[in-house]
Amino acid sequence: MTVVPAFDLVTVDAPEPDRVADFWRTVLGLVEVEREDGDRWIVLAESDGTRRIGIQRGDVRPGGVHLDLACSPDDFDDELDALVAAGARVEARREEPYGLIANLVDPAGYVFDLCGYR
């Protein structure tokens, strides 16, 4: 039986991730809980650790905001297969220090990620 991935956070592409993180930290009262490769990836959360916004270095573009779905690394391949069977298209797949990542596109062309966090 496949475990349905959980909604993790909304991710924003930004050419200046630190500037965008500072903005959202200030206006929403969030705290930084994760940072990778300088400013390539920043996660902001509630004070209790609930993840809310991911900011990744990238160009601002239409559709530059996307959903991240989370699952365990053990369920990653099954979840990816289920998403593809439901109509998603895999754009890229890679391994990061924190887990497995697949960049996908839904049937309407909107991007989202599946993240198998360790």
Secondary structure in CASP SS format (residue, H / E / C, confidence):
PFRMAT SS
TARGET T0000
AUTHOR 0000-0000-0000
METHOD secondary structure of the structure
MODEL  1
M C 1.00
T C 1.00
V C 1.00
V C 1.00
P C 1.00
A E 1.00
F E 1.00
D E 1.00
L E 1.00
V E 1.00
T E 1.00
V E 1.00
D E 1.00
A E 1.00
P C 1.00
E C 1.00
P H 1.00
D H 1.00
R H 1.00
V H 1.00
A H 1.00
D H 1.00
F H 1.00
W H 1.00
R H 1.00
T H 1.00
V H 1.00
L H 1.00
G C 1.00
L C 1.00
V E 1.00
E E 1.00
V E 1.00
E E 1.00
R E 1.00
E E 1.00
D C 1.00
G C 1.00
D C 1.00
R C 1.00
W E 1.00
I E 1.00
V E 1.00
L E 1.00
A E 1.00
E C 1.00
S C 1.00
D C 1.00
G C 1.00
T C 1.00
R E 1.00
R E 1.00
I E 1.00
G E 1.00
I E 1.00
Q E 1.00
R E 1.00
G C 1.00
D C 1.00
V C 1.00
R C 1.00
P C 1.00
G C 1.00
G C 1.00
V E 1.00
H E 1.00
L E 1.00
D E 1.00
L E 1.00
A E 1.00
C E 1.00
S C 1.00
P H 1.00
D H 1.00
D H 1.00
F H 1.00
D H 1.00
D H 1.00
E H 1.00
L H 1.00
D H 1.00
A H 1.00
L H 1.00
V H 1.00
A H 1.00
A C 1.00
G C 1.00
A C 1.00
R E 1.00
V E 1.00
E E 1.00
A E 1.00
R E 1.00
R E 1.00
E E 1.00
E E 1.00
P C 1.00
Y C 1.00
G E 1.00
L E 1.00
I E 1.00
A E 1.00
N E 1.00
L E 1.00
V E 1.00
D C 1.00
P C 1.00
A C 1.00
G C 1.00
Y C 1.00
V E 1.00
F E 1.00
D E 1.00
L E 1.00
C E 1.00
G E 1.00
Y E 1.00
R C 1.00
END
